[in-house]
Amino acid sequence: MAHLLGHPGCMESLRADLRDLQAAIADVSSRAGAVRFPSWKFPDKVSCDLDLVALLERYGYAENDPEFSQHSHVVLLELVIDR
């Protein structure tokens, strides 16, 4: 599985999953109210206040930087857990 770390297809799938999760969270929050708990990934912030669009923009596939792509892949996995 390590050979998939930083793979653009896997990363795009994670990004789509995060967008879907965020949409579901927004839907539930609009009906029940936001749940104000610390973020697992960013414990100094409240999870419902994370700017997921900015995070997805920051952490993505970089064709010329495989090390950054691998780091971004791990961050995306951590954001799935955080959501």
Stockholm file with secondary structure:
# STOCKHOLM 1.0

chainA/1-83         MAHLLGHPGCMESLRADLRDLQAAIADVSSRAGAVRFPSWKFPDKVSCDLDLVALLERYGYAENDPEFSQHSHVVLLELVIDR
#=GR chainA/1-83 SS CGGGTTCHHHHHHHHHHHHHHHHHHHHHHHHHCCCCCBCSSSTTSBGGGCCHHHHHHHSCCCTTCHHHHHHHHHHHHHHHHHC
#=GC SS_cons        CGGGTTCHHHHHHHHHHHHHHHHHHHHHHHHHCCCCCBCSSSTTSBGGGCCHHHHHHHSCCCTTCHHHHHHHHHHHHHHHHHC
//
